[in-house]
Amino acid sequence: MPALGLNRIAPPDGAFYIYADIQHLTDDSLAFCRQLLLDTGVACAPGIDFDPVEGRHFIRFSFAASTALVQEALARMIPWFAARSADTSAKT
């Protein structure tokens, strides 16, 4: 997750999910997830599905797939997240 710029994640606690803070990128996790899917073909769940108040700052990834699929998803997401981080940095 650090390769995506996601340094604040909830401990997985034995589950196959990562709940990551994206507040530095957006305050609309639903739109963020939708755009990620459209641009990369990688699906994740918006945090609002799990927390209607603070969930707008979080996304949830499942890694209950083969290692090859997880690696492919990361390869697609790394440049996508990097572009968003750069856009956010340029605006501040």
Secondary structure, DSSP 4 states (H G I P E B T S, - for coil): -GGGT---EE--TTSSEEEEE-TTT-S-HHHHHHHHHHHHS---EEGGGT-TTTGGGEEEEE--S-HHHHHHHHHHHHHHHHHHHHHHHHH-
